[in-house]
């Protein structure tokens, strides 16, 4: 009985361990190993020679270099250039862009005449400012102003075909080193001189390139640590606003007081104001007469 229980627990532990190991390996592959660049160990010299002979354009910086193989209608390529090129420029990385015109697919053209004219011009004259102007213009609005058309020109059509042949030669050699065919394809050398490549169609691959080229990694950690609280600042009341004094009102001009003119006396007219005289005193009544008394209803007899 004990032996059976021991065997059951042992089998359960083995199954649980296998499940945990499988989950751990899947997490490692999905969140880390899947997005790592590959180290080129096959055909290194051929790949380097092919890159150097391509018609790439760059700002001609003196730091380490990185090649980006792209085509005009690639949204992931435009995103990498928009988000990562400024960071690479801060450490003087020479961003070398190799742009090609995609070949026709089932009889339908995957590039416009303006794109083919621009690709041929970039491969021939390597004008970095022209490339920036092209990237800053919406694809459907680009008309290749001032550029010679590639269609109908044997030499420039050959240059456009050369850009397609470049990609056709590069992809099998990268595939032999375990790299996919997504775009943009980025190729550089790390600090130890190893040649590396990445089919960086996902942002999770960017941090590996920044690390190899000496760019500060801005990718947030999987563990979000709380940010320290800022130190309390003393409460200081702001100084009262300075109010400019209002200008004093100008003194108003007052007319000088003039004395009232005396009113002249006119005979037969009543003065406007008469001075009240005190009542005259009455003397004693004459002998044999009765003094007059006011009528009073209480002293009247009928």
Secondary structure, 3 states (H helix, E strand, C coil): CHHHHHHHHHHHHHHHHHHHHHHHHHHHHHHCHHHCCEECCCCHHHHHHHHHHCCCECCCCCCCEEEEEECCCCHHHHHHHHHHHHHHHHCCCEEEEEECCCCCECCECCCCHHHHHHHHHHHHHCCHHHHHHHHCCCHHHCCCCCCCCCCCCHHHHHHHHHHHHHHHHHHHHHHHCCCCCCCCEEEEECCCCCEEEEECCCHHHHHHHHHHCCCCCCCCCCCCCCCCCCCCCCCCCCCCCCCCCCCCCCCCCCCCCCCCCCCCCCCCCCCCCCCCCCCCCCCCCCCCCCCCCCCCCCCCCC
